[in-house]
Amino acid sequence: MLDELIQACAKSLESYTTDFMHTAENLDPARARLLVEQMKTHQKKWQIIKDETSRIIALKQREYNRTFTPAIERSMLTIYGECCALRGSGAFGGIKRRMLSNVSKPTHQ
């Protein structure tokens, strides 16, 4: 999605510059070259913005993913204790039922 945004911005600027150069009367060639250079500079800036935004998103995703495991472990501690206490015939079925019940319950309460 970010790539599409950057491409659309670059295309828009290129279109604007091209239209301007075609419609401007008596455009000094030096000014025309300056416009082209400015367009290239802006395209490079957009690429830098895209790359930096992608880098920040990746860092934040890693940061958030690291918080999931401890939160899941904390939410499962009680059920782990219950399951460890089960012994004898039917223990496996009891463990399975308790784990399924705990994992299936809504977490946004």
N, CA, C and O atoms as a printed pandas DataFrame, in Angstrom:
     atom_number atom_name residue_name chain_id  residue_number  x_coord  y_coord  z_coord
0              1         N          MET        A               1    0.817   -1.177    0.000
1              2        CA          MET        A               1    0.000    0.000    0.000
2              3         C          MET        A               1    0.870    1.254    0.000
3              4         O          MET        A               1    0.579    2.226   -0.698
4              5         N          LEU        A               2    1.924    1.220    0.780
5              6        CA          LEU        A               2    2.851    2.345    0.818
6              7         C          LEU        A               2    3.526    2.528   -0.534
7              8         O          LEU        A               2    3.729    3.656   -0.984
8              9         N          ASP        A               3    3.873    1.422   -1.180
9             10        CA          ASP        A               3    4.480    1.505   -2.517
10            11         C          ASP        A               3    3.534    2.197   -3.494
11            12         O          ASP        A               3    3.958    3.040   -4.283
12            13         N          GLU        A               4    2.250    1.838   -3.438
13            14        CA          GLU        A               4    1.276    2.436   -4.343
14            15         C          GLU        A               4    1.146    3.934   -4.099
15            16         O          GLU        A               4    1.021    4.710   -5.047
16            17         N          LEU        A               5    1.174    4.344   -2.828
17            18        CA          LEU        A               5    1.085    5.763   -2.499
18            19         C          LEU        A               5    2.274    6.530   -3.070
19            20         O          LEU        A               5    2.108    7.590   -3.675
20            21         N          ILE        A               6    3.469    5.987   -2.873
21            22        CA          ILE        A               6    4.676    6.654   -3.375
22            23         C          ILE        A               6    4.637    6.719   -4.899
23            24         O          ILE        A               6    4.964    7.753   -5.482
24            25         N          GLN        A               7    4.243    5.635   -5.543
25            26        CA          GLN        A               7    4.160    5.638   -7.006
26            27         C          GLN        A               7    3.144    6.653   -7.502
27            28         O          GLN        A               7    3.388    7.340   -8.494
28            29         N          ALA        A               8    2.012    6.756   -6.828
29            30        CA          ALA        A               8    0.987    7.717   -7.225
30            31         C          ALA        A               8    1.490    9.147   -7.062
31            32         O          ALA        A               8    1.237    9.994   -7.919
32            33         N          CYS        A               9    2.196    9.421   -5.974
33            34        CA          CYS        A               9    2.754   10.758   -5.765
34            35         C          CYS        A               9    3.782   11.089   -6.841
35            36         O          CYS        A               9    3.768   12.186   -7.401
36            37         N          ALA        A              10    4.659   10.160   -7.127
37            38        CA          ALA        A              10    5.678   10.384   -8.156
38            39         C          ALA        A              10    5.027   10.603   -9.520
39            40         O          ALA        A              10    5.428   11.495  -10.267
40            41         N          LYS        A              11    4.036    9.801   -9.836
41            42        CA          LYS        A              11    3.337    9.935  -11.120
42            43         C          LYS        A              11    2.626   11.279  -11.212
43            44         O          LYS        A              11    2.645   11.922  -12.262
44            45         N          SER        A              12    2.005   11.701  -10.129
45            46        CA          SER        A              12    1.310   12.972  -10.096
46            47         C          SER        A              12    2.269   14.134  -10.316
47            48         O          SER        A              12    1.984   15.042  -11.097
48            49         N          LEU        A              13    3.400   14.103   -9.628
49            50        CA          LEU        A              13    4.406   15.163   -9.795
50            51         C          LEU        A              13    4.960   15.165  -11.209
51            52         O          LEU        A              13    5.133   16.226  -11.809
52            53         N          GLU        A              14    5.237   13.992  -11.741
53            54        CA          GLU        A              14    5.756   13.892  -13.106
54            55         C          GLU        A              14    4.735   14.438  -14.101
55            56         O          GLU        A              14    5.097   15.171  -15.022
56            57         N          SER        A              15    3.486   14.092  -13.923
57            58        CA          SER        A              15    2.425   14.574  -14.804
58            59         C          SER        A              15    2.294   16.091  -14.722
59            60         O          SER        A              15    2.170   16.770  -15.741
60            61         N          TYR        A              16    2.323   16.609  -13.503
61            62        CA          TYR        A              16    2.229   18.057  -13.313
62            63         C          TYR        A              16    3.393   18.765  -14.002
63            64         O          TYR        A              16    3.193   19.745  -14.719
64            65         N          THR        A              17    4.595   18.271  -13.783
65            66        CA          THR        A              17    5.783   18.889  -14.373
66            67         C          THR        A              17    5.724   18.835  -15.896
67            68         O          THR        A              17    6.025   19.823  -16.566
68            69         N          THR        A              18    5.342   17.696  -16.438
69            70        CA          THR        A              18    5.242   17.546  -17.895
70            71         C          THR        A              18    4.190   18.500  -18.460
71            72         O          THR        A              18    4.437   19.181  -19.456
72            73         N          ASP        A              19    3.025   18.548  -17.830
73            74        CA          ASP        A              19    1.969   19.457  -18.284
74            75         C          ASP        A              19    2.424   20.905  -18.204
75            76         O          ASP        A              19    2.175   21.689  -19.119
76            77         N          PHE        A              20    3.083   21.256  -17.125
77            78        CA          PHE        A              20    3.560   22.621  -16.956
78            79         C          PHE        A              20    4.551   22.993  -18.049
79            80         O          PHE        A              20    4.484   24.078  -18.628
80            81         N          MET        A              21    5.472   22.074  -18.321
81            82        CA          MET        A              21    6.498   22.356  -19.329
82            83         C          MET        A              21    5.879   22.483  -20.720
83            84         O          MET        A              21    6.365   23.267  -21.535
84            85         N          HIS        A              22    4.817   21.731  -21.008
85            86        CA          HIS        A              22    4.166   21.800  -22.324
86            87         C          HIS        A              22    3.322   23.058  -22.488
87            88         O          HIS        A              22    3.180   23.575  -23.596
88            89         N          THR        A              23    2.764   23.547  -21.388
89            90        CA          THR        A              23    1.867   24.693  -21.488
90            91         C          THR        A              23    2.561   26.027  -21.253
91            92         O          THR        A              23    2.039   27.069  -21.649
92            93         N          ALA        A              24    3.707   26.014  -20.626
93            94        CA          ALA        A              24    4.414   27.269  -20.339
94            95         C          ALA        A              24    5.029   27.826  -21.616
95            96         O          ALA        A              24    5.776   27.151  -22.324
96            97         N          GLU        A              25    4.688   29.079  -21.883
97            98        CA          GLU        A              25    5.250   29.716  -23.069
98            99         C          GLU        A              25    6.621   30.280  -22.731
99           100         O          GLU        A              25    6.858   30.782  -21.633
100          101         N          ASN        A              26    7.502   30.184  -23.692
101          102        CA          ASN        A              26    8.845   30.755  -23.559
102          103         C          ASN        A              26    9.561   30.268  -22.295
103          104         O          ASN        A              26   10.235   31.046  -21.619
104          105         N          LEU        A              27    9.414   29.014  -21.990
105          106        CA          LEU        A              27   10.081   28.460  -20.809
106          107         C          LEU        A              27   11.573   28.370  -21.072
107          108         O          LEU        A              27   12.017   27.722  -22.019
108          109         N          ASP        A              28   12.318   29.014  -20.237
109          110        CA          ASP        A              28   13.770   29.010  -20.337
110          111         C          ASP        A              28   14.271   27.568  -20.158
111          112         O          ASP        A              28   13.874   26.907  -19.198
112          113         N          PRO        A              29   15.133   27.064  -21.057
113          114        CA          PRO        A              29   15.642   25.691  -20.932
114          115         C          PRO        A              29   16.303   25.415  -19.580
115          116         O          PRO        A              29   16.215   24.301  -19.064
116          117         N          ALA        A              30   16.947   26.400  -19.020
117          118        CA          ALA        A              30   17.579   26.219  -17.706
118          119         C          ALA        A              30   16.516   25.982  -16.635
119          120         O          ALA        A              30   16.697   25.161  -15.736
120          121         N          ARG        A              31   15.414   26.708  -16.745
121          122        CA          ARG        A              31   14.318   26.510  -15.780
122          123         C          ARG        A              31   13.659   25.141  -15.976
123          124         O          ARG        A              31   13.246   24.493  -15.015
124          125         N          ALA        A              32   13.571   24.726  -17.215
125          126        CA          ALA        A              32   13.001   23.401  -17.496
126          127         C          ALA        A              32   13.861   22.316  -16.865
127          128         O          ALA        A              32   13.340   21.376  -16.263
128          129         N          ARG        A              33   15.174   22.443  -17.001
129          130        CA          ARG        A              33   16.086   21.463  -16.380
130          131         C          ARG        A              33   15.955   21.498  -14.850
131          132         O          ARG        A              33   16.001   20.464  -14.183
132          133         N          LEU        A              34   15.790   22.713  -14.315
133          134        CA          LEU        A              34   15.619   22.856  -12.873
134          135         C          LEU        A              34   14.351   22.124  -12.413
135          136         O          LEU        A              34   14.367   21.448  -11.384
136          137         N          LEU        A              35   13.262   22.256  -13.163
137          138        CA          LEU        A              35   12.030   21.556  -12.824
138          139         C          LEU        A              35   12.227   20.042  -12.829
139          140         O          LEU        A              35   11.753   19.343  -11.933
140          141         N          VAL        A              36   12.924   19.548  -13.836
141          142        CA          VAL        A              36   13.181   18.106  -13.933
142          143         C          VAL        A              36   14.021   17.650  -12.746
143          144         O          VAL        A              36   13.749   16.601  -12.161
144          145         N          GLU        A              37   15.034   18.424  -12.386
145          146        CA          GLU        A              37   15.875   18.068  -11.233
146          147         C          GLU        A              37   15.078   18.097   -9.939
147          148         O          GLU        A              37   15.257   17.238   -9.077
148          149         N          GLN        A              38   14.194   19.091   -9.800
149          150        CA          GLN        A              38   13.353   19.154   -8.607
150          151         C          GLN        A              38   12.441   17.937   -8.528
151          152         O          GLN        A              38   12.226   17.380   -7.452
152          153         N          MET        A              39   11.911   17.532   -9.670
153          154        CA          MET        A              39   11.052   16.349   -9.710
154          155         C          MET        A              39   11.829   15.121   -9.237
155          156         O          MET        A              39   11.325   14.335   -8.435
156          157         N          LYS        A              40   13.041   14.960   -9.727
157          158        CA          LYS        A              40   13.868   13.816   -9.322
158          159         C          LYS        A              40   14.176   13.874   -7.829
159          160         O          LYS        A              40   14.161   12.851   -7.145
160          161         N          THR        A              41   14.455   15.074   -7.329
161          162        CA          THR        A              41   14.745   15.240   -5.899
162          163         C          THR        A              41   13.543   14.840   -5.056
163          164         O          THR        A              41   13.692   14.153   -4.046
164          165         N          HIS        A              42   12.348   15.269   -5.467
165          166        CA          HIS        A              42   11.145   14.907   -4.723
166          167         C          HIS        A              42   10.881   13.404   -4.785
167          168         O          HIS        A              42   10.454   12.815   -3.792
168          169         N          GLN        A              43   11.122   12.789   -5.911
169          170        CA          GLN        A              43   10.936   11.342   -6.021
170          171         C          GLN        A              43   11.888   10.609   -5.074
171          172         O          GLN        A              43   11.504    9.622   -4.446
172          173         N          LYS        A              44   13.134   11.093   -4.973
173          174        CA          LYS        A              44   14.090   10.480   -4.044
174          175         C          LYS        A              44   13.632   10.658   -2.604
175          176         O          LYS        A              44   13.753    9.740   -1.793
176          177         N          LYS        A              45   13.106   11.835   -2.284
177          178        CA          LYS        A              45   12.618   12.081   -0.926
178          179         C          LYS        A              45   11.466   11.139   -0.599
179          180         O          LYS        A              45   11.404   10.598    0.506
180          181         N          TRP        A              46   10.550   10.936   -1.550
181          182        CA          TRP        A              46    9.432   10.021   -1.317
182          183         C          TRP        A              46    9.918    8.597   -1.102
183          184         O          TRP        A              46    9.359    7.859   -0.291
184          185         N          GLN        A              47   10.946    8.217   -1.821
185          186        CA          GLN        A              47   11.506    6.876   -1.630
186          187         C          GLN        A              47   12.105    6.745   -0.231
187          188         O          GLN        A              47   11.951    5.711    0.419
188          189         N          ILE        A              48   12.785    7.790    0.228
189          190        CA          ILE        A              48   13.363    7.799    1.577
190          191         C          ILE        A              48   12.240    7.705    2.613
191          192         O          ILE        A              48   12.343    6.954    3.582
192          193         N          ILE        A              49   11.167    8.474    2.400
193          194        CA          ILE        A              49   10.023    8.427    3.323
194          195         C          ILE        A              49    9.434    7.022    3.353
195          196         O          ILE        A              49    9.134    6.498    4.425
196          197         N          LYS        A              50    9.267    6.412    2.185
197          198        CA          LYS        A              50    8.718    5.053    2.111
198          199         C          LYS        A              50    9.620    4.068    2.840
199          200         O          LYS        A              50    9.146    3.250    3.628
200          201         N          ASP        A              51   10.932    4.148    2.576
201          202        CA          ASP        A              51   11.873    3.219    3.210
202          203         C          ASP        A              51   11.893    3.395    4.727
203          204         O          ASP        A              51   11.903    2.412    5.469
204          205         N          GLU        A              52   11.898    4.641    5.185
205          206        CA          GLU        A              52   11.940    4.902    6.623
206          207         C          GLU        A              52   10.629    4.461    7.291
207          208         O          GLU        A              52   10.646    3.901    8.387
208          209         N          THR        A              53    9.510    4.713    6.634
209          210        CA          THR        A              53    8.223    4.278    7.174
210          211         C          THR        A              53    8.157    2.758    7.252
211          212         O          THR        A              53    7.679    2.208    8.245
212          213         N          SER        A              54    8.628    2.084    6.225
213          214        CA          SER        A              54    8.654    0.614    6.234
214          215         C          SER        A              54    9.549    0.092    7.355
215          216         O          SER        A              54    9.218   -0.897    8.009
216          217         N          ARG        A              55   10.679    0.756    7.576
217          218        CA          ARG        A              55   11.602    0.351    8.640
218          219         C          ARG        A              55   10.937    0.510   10.004
219          220         O          ARG        A              55   11.030   -0.378   10.851
220          221         N          ILE        A              56   10.267    1.641   10.217
221          222        CA          ILE        A              56    9.601    1.894   11.496
222          223         C          ILE        A              56    8.477    0.887   11.721
223          224         O          ILE        A              56    8.315    0.380   12.830
224          225         N          ILE        A              57    7.708    0.597   10.689
225          226        CA          ILE        A              57    6.630   -0.384   10.803
226          227         C          ILE        A              57    7.195   -1.753   11.189
227          228         O          ILE        A              57    6.648   -2.428   12.062
228          229         N          ALA        A              58    8.276   -2.157   10.548
229          230        CA          ALA        A              58    8.891   -3.457   10.858
230          231         C          ALA        A              58    9.385   -3.499   12.302
231          232         O          ALA        A              58    9.209   -4.505   12.990
232          233         N          LEU        A              59   10.001   -2.411   12.764
233          234        CA          LEU        A              59   10.480   -2.357   14.155
234          235         C          LEU        A              59    9.313   -2.451   15.137
235          236         O          LEU        A              59    9.382   -3.182   16.125
236          237         N          LYS        A              60    8.247   -1.709   14.860
237          238        CA          LYS        A              60    7.079   -1.745   15.750
238          239         C          LYS        A              60    6.416   -3.117   15.748
239          240         O          LYS        A              60    5.972   -3.593   16.793
240          241         N          GLN        A              61    6.347   -3.756   14.583
241          242        CA          GLN        A              61    5.769   -5.100   14.519
242          243         C          GLN        A              61    6.572   -6.060   15.385
243          244         O          GLN        A              61    6.002   -6.855   16.131
244          245         N          ARG        A              62    7.902   -5.984   15.285
245          246        CA          ARG        A              62    8.744   -6.860   16.117
246          247         C          ARG        A              62    8.540   -6.573   17.597
247          248         O          ARG        A              62    8.439   -7.489   18.413
248          249         N          GLU        A              63    8.481   -5.287   17.932
249          250        CA          GLU        A              63    8.281   -4.884   19.328
250          251         C          GLU        A              63    6.956   -5.425   19.870
251          252         O          GLU        A              63    6.913   -5.970   20.972
252          253         N          TYR        A              64    5.887   -5.277   19.104
253          254        CA          TYR        A              64    4.578   -5.758   19.547
254          255         C          TYR        A              64    4.542   -7.281   19.617
255          256         O          TYR        A              64    3.952   -7.841   20.541
256          257         N          ASN        A              65    5.162   -7.953   18.655
257          258        CA          ASN        A              65    5.183   -9.415   18.673
258          259         C          ASN        A              65    5.915   -9.940   19.900
259          260         O          ASN        A              65    5.553  -10.986   20.440
260          261         N          ARG        A              66    6.941   -9.223   20.342
261          262        CA          ARG        A              66    7.668   -9.651   21.549
262          263         C          ARG        A              66    6.814   -9.556   22.795
263          264         O          ARG        A              66    7.063  -10.274   23.763
264          265         N          THR        A              67    5.825   -8.698   22.798
265          266        CA          THR        A              67    4.966   -8.567   23.975
266          267         C          THR        A              67    3.889   -9.643   24.017
267          268         O          THR        A              67    3.336   -9.916   25.082
268          269         N          PHE        A              68    3.585  -10.253   22.886
269          270        CA          PHE        A              68    2.536  -11.268   22.855
270          271         C          PHE        A              68    2.876  -12.495   23.692
271          272         O          PHE        A              68    2.045  -12.957   24.474
272          273         N          THR        A              69    4.076  -13.024   23.540
273          274        CA          THR        A              69    4.451  -14.258   24.234
274          275         C          THR        A              69    4.328  -14.120   25.747
275          276         O          THR        A              69    3.697  -14.976   26.367
276          277         N          PRO        A              70    4.900  -13.083   26.383
277          278        CA          PRO        A              70    4.728  -12.968   27.841
278          279         C          PRO        A              70    3.263  -12.814   28.252
279          280         O          PRO        A              70    2.851  -13.358   29.277
280          281         N          ALA        A              71    2.484  -12.088   27.477
281          282        CA          ALA        A              71    1.073  -11.910   27.819
282          283         C          ALA        A              71    0.327  -13.236   27.729
283          284         O          ALA        A              71   -0.513  -13.544   28.575
284          285         N          ILE        A              72    0.634  -14.008   26.711
285          286        CA          ILE        A              72   -0.001  -15.324   26.553
286          287         C          ILE        A              72    0.422  -16.242   27.690
287          288         O          ILE        A              72   -0.408  -16.961   28.246
288          289         N          GLU        A              73    1.693  -16.227   28.038
289          290        CA          GLU        A              73    2.181  -17.067   29.141
290          291         C          GLU        A              73    1.479  -16.705   30.448
291          292         O          GLU        A              73    1.067  -17.588   31.200
292          293         N          ARG        A              74    1.342  -15.395   30.720
293          294        CA          ARG        A              74    0.671  -14.975   31.955
294          295         C          ARG        A              74   -0.783  -15.437   31.968
295          296         O          ARG        A              74   -1.289  -15.888   32.996
296          297         N          SER        A              75   -1.446  -15.322   30.828
297          298        CA          SER        A              75   -2.857  -15.711   30.787
298          299         C          SER        A              75   -3.035  -17.213   30.915
299          300         O          SER        A              75   -4.118  -17.669   31.280
300          301         N          MET        A              76   -2.011  -17.989   30.628
301          302        CA          MET        A              76   -2.122  -19.449   30.659
302          303         C          MET        A              76   -1.591  -20.070   31.958
303          304         O          MET        A              76   -1.768  -21.269   32.174
304          305         N          LEU        A              77   -0.947  -19.286   32.821
305          306        CA          LEU        A              77   -0.334  -19.857   34.028
306          307         C          LEU        A              77   -1.322  -20.645   34.884
307          308         O          LEU        A              77   -1.010  -21.749   35.331
308          309         N          THR        A              78   -2.491  -20.097   35.111
309          310        CA          THR        A              78   -3.482  -20.779   35.963
310          311         C          THR        A              78   -3.879  -22.120   35.366
311          312         O          THR        A              78   -3.909  -23.138   36.058
312          313         N          ILE        A              79   -4.182  -22.110   34.087
313          314        CA          ILE        A              79   -4.622  -23.354   33.441
314          315         C          ILE        A              79   -3.487  -24.376   33.392
315          316         O          ILE        A              79   -3.729  -25.577   33.514
316          317         N          TYR        A              80   -2.249  -23.904   33.214
317          318        CA          TYR        A              80   -1.104  -24.826   33.238
318          319         C          TYR        A              80   -1.027  -25.523   34.596
319          320         O          TYR        A              80   -0.787  -26.728   34.672
320          321         N          GLY        A              81   -1.234  -24.749   35.670
321          322        CA          GLY        A              81   -1.202  -25.322   37.024
322          323         C          GLY        A              81   -2.286  -26.357   37.211
323          324         O          GLY        A              81   -2.049  -27.425   37.777
324          325         N          GLU        A              82   -3.484  -26.039   36.732
325          326        CA          GLU        A              82   -4.596  -26.991   36.837
326          327         C          GLU        A              82   -4.290  -28.273   36.069
327          328         O          GLU        A              82   -4.532  -29.377   36.556
328          329         N          CYS        A              83   -3.757  -28.109   34.867
329          330        CA          CYS        A              83   -3.462  -29.280   34.037
330          331         C          CYS        A              83   -2.365  -30.143   34.656
331          332         O          CYS        A              83   -2.424  -31.370   34.583
332          333         N          CYS        A              84   -1.374  -29.512   35.258
333          334        CA          CYS        A              84   -0.284  -30.268   35.885
334          335         C          CYS        A              84   -0.782  -31.077   37.089
335          336         O          CYS        A              84   -0.216  -32.118   37.425
336          337         N          ALA        A              85   -1.823  -30.596   37.718
337          338        CA          ALA        A              85   -2.353  -31.276   38.902
338          339         C          ALA        A              85   -3.196  -32.500   38.547
339          340         O          ALA        A              85   -3.452  -33.337   39.413
340          341         N          LEU        A              86   -3.620  -32.619   37.323
341          342        CA          LEU        A              86   -4.451  -33.755   36.929
342          343         C          LEU        A              86   -3.608  -35.029   36.856
343          344         O          LEU        A              86   -2.508  -35.028   36.303
344          345         N          ARG        A              87   -4.134  -36.103   37.415
345          346        CA          ARG        A              87   -3.431  -37.388   37.430
346          347         C          ARG        A              87   -4.422  -38.509   37.151
347          348         O          ARG        A              87   -5.632  -38.352   37.317
348          349         N          GLY        A              88   -3.884  -39.630   36.728
349          350        CA          GLY        A              88   -4.690  -40.835   36.610
350          351         C          GLY        A              88   -5.489  -40.938   35.325
351          352         O          GLY        A              88   -5.270  -40.216   34.352
352          353         N          SER        A              89   -6.428  -41.874   35.373
353          354        CA          SER        A              89   -7.251  -42.176   34.209
354          355         C          SER        A              89   -8.081  -40.952   33.822
355          356         O          SER        A              89   -8.717  -40.321   34.667
356          357         N          GLY        A              90   -8.061  -40.638   32.546
357          358        CA          GLY        A              90   -8.829  -39.506   32.040
358          359         C          GLY        A              90   -8.125  -38.166   32.160
359          360         O          GLY        A              90   -8.688  -37.129   31.809
360          361         N          ALA        A              91   -6.885  -38.185   32.659
361          362        CA          ALA        A              91   -6.153  -36.932   32.841
362          363         C          ALA        A              91   -5.941  -36.230   31.503
363          364         O          ALA        A              91   -6.096  -35.014   31.393
364          365         N          PHE        A              92   -5.585  -37.013   30.493
365          366        CA          PHE        A              92   -5.326  -36.403   29.193
366          367         C          PHE        A              92   -6.576  -35.700   28.657
367          368         O          PHE        A              92   -6.497  -34.576   28.160
368          369         N          GLY        A              93   -7.713  -36.360   28.761
369          370        CA          GLY        A              93   -8.975  -35.752   28.318
370          371         C          GLY        A              93   -9.299  -34.491   29.113
371          372         O          GLY        A              93   -9.766  -33.502   28.549
372          373         N          GLY        A              94   -9.052  -34.525   30.419
373          374        CA          GLY        A              94   -9.293  -33.351   31.276
374          375         C          GLY        A              94   -8.386  -32.194   30.893
375          376         O          GLY        A              94   -8.812  -31.040   30.840
376          377         N          ILE        A              95   -7.117  -32.527   30.625
377          378        CA          ILE        A              95   -6.162  -31.490   30.197
378          379         C          ILE        A              95   -6.639  -30.869   28.883
379          380         O          ILE        A              95   -6.663  -29.650   28.713
380          381         N          LYS        A              96   -7.010  -31.743   27.982
381          382        CA          LYS        A              96   -7.448  -31.279   26.669
382          383         C          LYS        A              96   -8.668  -30.362   26.789
383          384         O          LYS        A              96   -8.715  -29.308   26.156
384          385         N          ARG        A              97   -9.652  -30.759   27.596
385          386        CA          ARG        A              97  -10.869  -29.952   27.777
386          387         C          ARG        A              97  -10.545  -28.604   28.411
387          388         O          ARG        A              97  -11.030  -27.568   27.956
388          389         N          ARG        A              98   -9.726  -28.616   29.461
389          390        CA          ARG        A              98   -9.381  -27.369   30.147
390          391         C          ARG        A              98   -8.609  -26.418   29.220
391          392         O          ARG        A              98   -8.881  -25.218   29.183
392          393         N          MET        A              99   -7.653  -26.965   28.481
393          394        CA          MET        A              99   -6.865  -26.131   27.558
394          395         C          MET        A              99   -7.761  -25.541   26.472
395          396         O          MET        A              99   -7.672  -24.353   26.163
396          397         N          LEU        A             100   -8.614  -26.367   25.900
397          398        CA          LEU        A             100   -9.512  -25.904   24.849
398          399         C          LEU        A             100  -10.451  -24.822   25.387
399          400         O          LEU        A             100  -10.688  -23.812   24.723
400          401         N          SER        A             101  -10.979  -25.035   26.583
401          402        CA          SER        A             101  -11.895  -24.057   27.203
402          403         C          SER        A             101  -11.159  -22.744   27.454
403          404         O          SER        A             101  -11.697  -21.671   27.185
404          405         N          ASN        A             102   -9.948  -22.824   27.962
405          406        CA          ASN        A             102   -9.183  -21.614   28.273
406          407         C          ASN        A             102   -8.798  -20.855   27.011
407          408         O          ASN        A             102   -8.889  -19.627   26.977
408          409         N          VAL        A             103   -8.375  -21.556   25.990
409          410        CA          VAL        A             103   -7.953  -20.917   24.741
410          411         C          VAL        A             103   -9.158  -20.351   23.992
411          412         O          VAL        A             103   -9.041  -19.338   23.302
412          413         N          SER        A             104  -10.316  -20.999   24.126
413          414        CA          SER        A             104  -11.509  -20.582   23.394
414          415         C          SER        A             104  -12.242  -19.406   24.046
415          416         O          SER        A             104  -13.034  -18.742   23.378
416          417         N          LYS        A             105  -12.003  -19.133   25.321
417          418        CA          LYS        A             105  -12.762  -18.073   25.978
418          419         C          LYS        A             105  -12.345  -16.705   25.435
419          420         O          LYS        A             105  -11.195  -16.508   25.043
420          421         N          PRO        A             106  -13.284  -15.772   25.418
421          422        CA          PRO        A             106  -12.975  -14.420   24.908
422          423         C          PRO        A             106  -11.881  -13.771   25.745
423          424         O          PRO        A             106  -11.865  -13.896   26.969
424          425         N          THR        A             107  -10.977  -13.082   25.079
425          426        CA          THR        A             107   -9.851  -12.441   25.776
426          427         C          THR        A             107  -10.077  -10.964   25.986
427          428         O          THR        A             107   -9.327  -10.339   26.735
428          429         N          HIS        A             108  -11.076  -10.380   25.358
429          430        CA          HIS        A             108  -11.324   -8.934   25.478
430          431         C          HIS        A             108  -12.456   -8.670   26.456
431          432         O          HIS        A             108  -13.499   -8.130   26.087
432          433         N          GLN        A             109  -12.241   -9.054   27.697
433          434        CA          GLN        A             109  -13.286   -8.869   28.714
434          435         C          GLN        A             109  -12.943   -7.708   29.597
435          436         O          GLN        A             109  -13.696   -7.388   30.516
